[in-house]
Amino acid sequence: MKHVFLANIKLIESPLVETILDDNKISFFIKNNYDVSVNSGWASPGVSFQEKMFFVDEDNLLKAKKLLKKYI
């Protein structure tokens, strides 16, 4: 199973996106650039936007995009 980038989602909206993806049985994982950069000892540019990077199973990418457009 290959995961591809879906979108950068604001922290406040990420629980909703996680629920939508879970409810529709779409495999996903999240990268949080802020946590990674802070743990590394530096904050990367743009982390103040407080977003998470969502990656979904490649086979469900179009379905996930349609769901996000509908709910967000």
C-alpha positions in Angstrom: 0.0 0.0 0.0 1.5 3.3 -1.1 0.5 6.5 0.7 0.5 9.9 -1.1 0.2 13.5 0.0 -3.4 14.6 0.4 -3.3 18.1 2.0 -2.0 20.3 4.8 -4.8 20.5 7.4 -5.0 23.1 10.2 -4.7 21.6 13.7 -8.2 22.7 14.6 -9.7 20.8 11.6 -7.5 17.7 11.8 -9.7 15.7 14.2 -12.6 16.2 11.8 -10.5 15.0 8.8 -9.3 12.0 10.8 -12.9 11.1 11.6 -14.0 11.4 8.0 -11.1 9.3 6.8 -11.7 6.6 9.5 -15.5 6.5 8.9 -14.8 5.9 5.2 -12.2 3.3 5.8 -9.4 5.3 4.1 -5.9 4.4 5.3 -3.9 7.4 6.2 -1.0 8.7 8.3 -0.1 12.2 9.6 3.2 14.1 9.7 3.4 17.0 12.1 6.3 19.2 10.9 6.2 21.4 14.0 6.9 18.5 16.3 9.6 17.1 14.1 11.4 20.5 13.8 11.1 21.3 17.5 12.4 17.8 18.4 15.3 18.4 16.0 16.2 21.6 17.8 15.0 24.1 15.3 11.7 25.3 14.0 11.4 25.2 10.2 9.9 28.2 8.4 6.1 28.2 8.2 5.5 26.0 11.2 3.7 28.8 12.8 0.7 27.9 10.6 0.2 24.8 12.9 -0.8 22.4 10.2 -0.5 18.6 9.8 0.4 16.9 6.6 -2.1 14.1 5.7 -1.1 11.2 3.5 -3.7 8.7 2.2 -3.6 5.4 0.4 -3.0 6.1 -3.2 -6.0 4.1 -4.3 -8.3 6.3 -2.2 -6.8 9.7 -3.0 -9.7 10.9 -5.2 -12.3 9.7 -2.8 -10.6 11.5 0.1 -10.3 14.7 -1.9 -14.1 14.6 -2.7 -14.9 14.0 1.0 -12.8 16.9 2.1 -14.4 19.2 -0.4 -17.8 18.2 0.9 -17.1 18.6 4.6 -14.4 21.3 4.8 
